[in-house]
Amino acid sequence: MKKGFTLIELLTVLVILGLIGMIAYPVVLGVLNDSKQSAYDSQVKLVLKASKEWGIDHITELPECGSGSNKRLELNDLISGGYINGTVINGNEVIENPKKKGNSLSGYISITCSSNKYEYKYISNGD
């Protein structure tokens, strides 16, 4: 009696492994995309927290309540002021975009005041 597997048995195993791969690939890809989105959302929350700290230190630069005006705060201002640490990409210190490795966040913070309360919003430029 010979030891080993027949060609049919080997092909059956390959087909089963292929089916498992076809089922697992979209699931793994979805998990990776969800984790990138979660990291992006956390990065934006960190930027908003840093911009609120900036606002405390630069209260005179904030828009007056009821004026309808807003303040555009660039991300570079947060980095240069030491409110958030940047990552060096292509020789520039920027805030990294977790959804696109090697790229930076390209938005800004819009600061408005309504009902005697300042609102900080991250405005994305296609992040």
CORVENUR-V101411 format. One record per run of one state. SS is the DSSP state (2 for helix, 1 for strand, 0 for the rest). FROM is the first residue (numbers start at 1). TO is the last residue. If there is no record, write none. Layout:
SS_FROM_TO ; SS_FROM_TO
This chain:
0_1_6 ; 2_7_57 ; 0_58_58 ; 2_59_61 ; 0_62_69 ; 1_70_74 ; 2_75_80 ; 0_81_86 ; 1_87_89 ; 0_90_91 ; 1_92_94 ; 0_95_95 ; 1_96_96 ; 0_97_103 ; 1_104_104 ; 0_105_107 ; 1_108_114 ; 0_115_116 ; 1_117_123 ; 0_124_127
